[in-house]
Amino acid sequence: MMAVWLSAIILFKGTVRADMGESKRRKDLMGDEYGQEPNIFPWLPIKKSQASAFVKLSTQGAWLGIGALVVYWVTVRFLGPALGWWQLSQ
């Protein structure tokens, strides 16, 4: 078991600096891009968090539209005729 562990250290020693933590290695590897959120597509300047915020907002808007449609339907079908505002022909 010790031989496998030592061979793994020797194998990776050439590519990975042993005195650095993972975050420092990643920072050295990525350079100026470290800590920056990636775009959805390289040619589209929209970040992933902006896209998820748009999806959340559009989902809430859709549910509000569905709720407004239900209120409108109940008003036209039941409330208006019950209050004498108009009559529905059948």
C-alpha positions in Angstrom: 0.0 0.0 0.0 2.8 2.4 0.8 4.4 1.7 -2.6 1.2 2.7 -4.4 0.9 5.9 -2.4 4.6 6.8 -3.1 4.2 6.0 -6.8 1.2 8.3 -7.0 3.1 11.1 -5.4 6.0 10.6 -7.8 3.6 10.4 -10.7 1.8 13.6 -9.9 4.8 15.6 -8.6 5.8 16.7 -12.1 2.4 18.3 -12.8 1.1 19.5 -9.4 3.0 21.6 -6.9 2.9 19.9 -3.6 3.2 23.0 -1.5 0.1 24.7 -2.8 -3.6 24.1 -2.0 -6.2 23.4 -4.6 -7.5 26.9 -4.7 -4.0 28.4 -5.3 -3.4 25.9 -8.0 -6.7 26.8 -9.7 -5.9 30.5 -9.4 -2.5 30.0 -11.0 -4.0 27.9 -13.7 -6.9 30.2 -14.5 -5.1 33.5 -14.1 -7.4 36.6 -14.6 -10.5 34.4 -15.0 -10.3 33.1 -11.4 -13.4 33.9 -9.4 -15.3 35.2 -12.4 -18.6 33.6 -13.3 -18.6 32.1 -16.8 -21.0 33.2 -19.6 -23.6 30.9 -20.9 -22.0 31.1 -24.4 -18.7 32.7 -25.2 -20.4 35.1 -27.6 -23.3 36.0 -25.4 -22.5 38.4 -22.5 -25.1 36.8 -20.1 -23.9 35.1 -16.9 -25.4 31.9 -15.6 -26.9 33.6 -12.5 -28.6 36.2 -14.7 -30.1 33.5 -16.8 -31.5 31.7 -13.7 -32.9 35.0 -12.4 -34.6 35.5 -15.7 -36.1 32.0 -15.6 -37.3 32.7 -12.0 -38.9 36.0 -13.0 -40.6 34.6 -16.1 -42.0 31.7 -14.1 -43.5 34.0 -11.5 -44.9 36.2 -14.3 -46.5 33.1 -15.9 -48.2 32.1 -12.6 -49.5 35.7 -12.2 -50.9 35.5 -15.7 -52.6 32.2 -15.0 -54.1 33.6 -11.7 -55.3 36.7 -13.6 -56.9 34.5 -16.2 -58.8 32.5 -13.6 -60.1 35.6 -11.9 -61.2 37.0 -15.2 -63.0 33.7 -16.1 -64.7 33.5 -12.7 -65.9 37.1 -13.1 -67.2 36.7 -16.6 -68.8 33.3 -16.0 -70.2 33.6 -12.5 -69.8 37.0 -10.9 -71.1 39.2 -13.7 -74.3 37.3 -14.3 -75.0 36.8 -10.6 -74.8 40.6 -10.0 -76.9 41.4 -13.1 -74.0 43.1 -15.0 -74.7 41.0 -18.1 -76.4 37.8 -19.2 -74.8 34.8 -20.8 -76.6 33.2 -23.7 -76.5 29.4 -23.7 
